[in-house]
Amino acid sequence: MRILGRVGVLMLLLAGTVQGGETGIAARVNGAEITNFRLERYFSEYLQAQGRSVGGIRNPDTYKRLKREALDQMIAKELLWQEAQRRGISVSDAEIDKQLAMLKQGLGGEEAFARELNNAGFDTQSFTDYLRHELVASRMLEALSEVDPAAESEVQTVYDANRQHLQKPEQVWARHLLLKASDPADPEADEASRQELLALREQIEAGADFSEVAEQHSQDSTAAAGGDLGYFSRGTMVPAFENAAFALKPGEVSQPVRTVFGWHLIKLESYLPPSPLPKEQGMQLVRDFLHDQRRKEAREAALKQLTATGKIEVVSGL
């Protein structure tokens, strides 16, 4: 549910790959081919990380734009991978093994992991190669993003100009109960999950403890903690979930909420309004902001340079 890190996104790739795909080449990057099959895989991952699905895109222009964005990201990753090879940047087998272990644990064990690999069209070696490619590209991007911290005089100036706006954002403490998404091509199964969730909501409204019901029925990793998500602010969860959570009052339980993960019930435990930040926290927030901005500018400049000096051919018609 929280914003996905690298492992979370790779888990989405395994769980949500578009099967089959098109044949042929989507793009060439300095001679290295990006196939349409790889693009289809990544496009599914790209959409799910944004809380979207292929079936939910009705506008052909929007579909084409999003797919081109996904292809551009793949091109950037290939450029980063090639630059890393030139600079001798790599990841160790131990790091790969650690990431694989995390994926296996997140997917429910060795057998479930092997099943998902097969469903996604990978074997162990091809997925290991894919994972290494992702980690090396990420490490290369980090190396290109290294910048010096902002001077304290600049931090103070920005802080003074924005002091009245520097607040701790509103937060909510929520629990949730998840029934995982069924096959999107099977609306009857999806509706059955929603009805099951409505029946569980009736139990809760009749006096059953939400955390106990979540512990017994939720299919999320938070089930053992009664669905406890802790405090979170806006921009942390997928939009549909976040909007529903922030619309509740403490003690209220939502109607079923559909996201790419499945059907949720959400209970709001507590709400914290925005509050002024102490000066040192505000100064640190400004430091972090300025540092992030500089890193972003460095990344964009580096990718622009790699793109400008590389030979990139898009042949997919996007």
N, C-alpha and C positions, 0 to 999 in steps of 0.2 A: 503493500500500500504506500509506503513512503517513496519519495523520489528514488528512482532506481539507480544503484551504482552499477559498475561494470558487470559484476556477477549477476545482478538482477536482470539486466538487459539480456545477457546471454541465456538466462533461464527462460526469458520471454521468447527468445529466438527458438529454443528447443520446443517450447510449449505451443508456439503459434505459427510455425512455418507454413507458408503456402506450398502445397505439394504440386509437383509436376513442373510448373513454370514454362516459360518459352525456351525454345532452343536459340542458339546463335549468340552473338556478341553484343553487349550493351555499350561498351566503351573500351578503348585501349589507352593505357597510360604508359608512355615511354616503351611501348611494345607489349606490356603486360596486359592480358585480356581480362575484362570483367564480363562474365557471361550473364545472359538474361536470367538464367537459373539462379545464380548468386544474387542478382538484383532482386528477384522475387522473394528470396529468403530474407534479404535485408529489409526490403520494403515492408514486409509483415512485421518485423521487429521494430522498425522505425515508427510505424503507425501505433503499435501497441504501447510503446514507450510514451506516446502522446495521449494515450487513452482513447484511441480511435481504432476503427476496423475498416477493412476494405469494403465490406457490405454496407457500411454507414455513409460512404461517400457517394452522393447522388449526382453531383455536378462533374461532367467529364473534364472540364478545365481544371477544377480543383484536384481531381485524381491525377491528371498529368503533371500539375505543378508539384504536388507532394512527391510523386515518384521521381521527378527530376531532382528535387531536394535530396531524396535518399541516394540517388545516383551520384550527386555532387559530393555527398559525404563519403561514399565509397571511393570516389576518385581521390579525395583528400587523404583518406586512410592509406590508399596505395602509394601516393606521393610520400607520405610520412614513412611508410615501410621501406620504400626505396632509399630515402634519405638516411634512415637508420642503418641500412646495410652499408651505405657509403661511409658512415661514421663509426661503424663497428659497435652499434648499440644493440643489445640483445637482452633476453630474459633467460634465467637459468631453468634447467629441468625441474629443480625443486620448487620454483615459483609456479610453473605450469602444474605440477602435481598438487600444489596447495589449492589452486583455483579449481582444478578438477574435483578435488575432495569436497570443496564447498558447494559445487554444483550438484554433486551426487547426494550430499546431505540435504540440500534444498529441495531436490526432486524426489526424495524418499528412499534413497539407497541405490546400490549398484544395479539391480535388475530394472528399476524404474528409469534410471539414467540410460541404460542400454536400450530400453524400449523407446525412449524419446529420441535418442540418436538415430535409431532405425526409422522412426516416423519422419524425422526431419531430413532423411536422405544422407546422413553421415555414417561413416564407420569411425572407430576410435582414432585411427591415424589422421583422417581428414579433419576431424573436429579438433584434435590436438594441434594440427597445423593452423587451423582457423583461429584457435585461441591464442596461439603464439603470435600470429599476425596482429591480432587485436591488441595484445599487451605491449608488443614492441612499438606499434604505431602510437599508442597512448603515451608510452615512455618518451618517444621522440617528441611528441607535442609538448610534454612537460618540459623537456630540455629547451625547446624553442620559446617557451613562455617565461623563462627565468628573467626577472627584472630586479633592480634595486628598490628598496622601500622608499616611499615618499619622504621628503624632508619634514621635520617636525613643524617648521614654519608654515609649510603648505597645509599640513594637517590642521594646525590651529586656525588658519585662515578659512578653510572650508568648514570647520566646526562652527566658528563664529557666525558664518553666513547662513548656516542651516540649523542652528541650535534649536529653534522652535519646532522644527520638523523631526528632530531625532527622538523618537519614541519607541518603546518596546511594543511590538505589534500585538493586537488582540490575539488571544489563544483560546482554544477549547481543549478540554480533556474528554475523550470519548472512548467508548467501547464499541465493538462491532461483532456481528455474527455473519459469516460468509458461507453461502452455498456456491461452490465453484461453477463457472460458466459451463454450460452443456454445449453440444454441437450447435453452432449458429444456424446450421441448415435444418435443425430439428426444432421448430417453434413449439411443438407440443411438449417436448422435454423441458424447454426453457420455461414454459408456462407452469409446468408441474413443479419446478423448483420455486417459482414465485408463490404458488399456492402453499407449498410446504412452509415457506418463510412466513406467509400470512398466518398459518396455523400456529407457528411458534410465537408470533407476535401476540396472538390472542392469549396464549398461555402466560406471557409476560404481563399483559394488561390485566389478566385475572389474578396476578399476584406472584407468579413465578419469578425467581431472581434472574435478572438478565445474565449475570456472569456465569451462573450455574447452567443456564440453557446454552450459552455460548460454549462453555467447556464441553458440554455433551454433544453438541450438534455442529459447531463451526468447523469448516474445512480449511481454516487459515492457521498459520503458525502461532497466532496469538491465542488459540483456543485454550491452551493450558493455563493461561493467565486470565481467563474469563473474557477474552476479546479486548483486553486493555491496550489501547494505543498510546496512552500518556497524553501529555499536552502537545499540540502542534498548531502552527500558524498557517495563514493562507499561503498557497503556493507549494504546500508540502504533499498534498494528496491529489489524486486525479480529480478533475473538475466536478463531476457529478457527485462524488462522495463528499468532497469539500463543501460544496454548496448546500447539500442536505445537512451536514453536521453543523455548519454555522447558522442555519435557519432554525435550529432547535433551541428550546429553553432547557435549563438544567432539569434533569429528571425525565425529559420526554424521550420517547422512542419513535424513530422515523417509520414511515411506510417503507416497503421494499424499494431499494435503490439499485439500479442496474449500472454496472461498470463493465469494463472488459474482463475483470476478474470473476464476475458472477453477480449474484444477488446478495445484497447486504441489508441487515437491520443495524441501525446506529442508535446508541443511547448516549445522550450528552450528560456527562457527570458534572462538569463545571465550566464556567466561562470567565476569562480574565480580560477586562477591557484594556485598551492601549494605556500606557503609562510613561511618564517622562523618564529618560535615562539619566543616571548619574553622569557627571562630566567625564570621568575616566572611561566609562563604558561607551559614551558618545564619541570620545576621541578615538577609542579603539575601533569603533564601527567605521569612522571616517578613514582610519589607516587601512582597514580591510577593504573598504570600498575603493580607495585610490589604488591599492595594490592589485585588486581584481581588475580594475580598469586598465592598468598598465599591462597586466598579463594578457588581457583580452586583445589589446592593441598589438602586442608583440606576436600573439598567435596569428591574428589576422594578417599582419604584415609578412610573417614567415610563410603562411599558406599562399598568400598572393604571390610571393616571390617564387615559391616552388611551382605554382601553376604557370606563372609567366615563363619560366625557363624550361618547363616540361613540354613534352609532345603529347597532347591529349586529343583524342578523336572520339567523339560521341557518335555511335552508329545505330542507336536504338530508335531514333526519331523523336526523342524527348526534347 
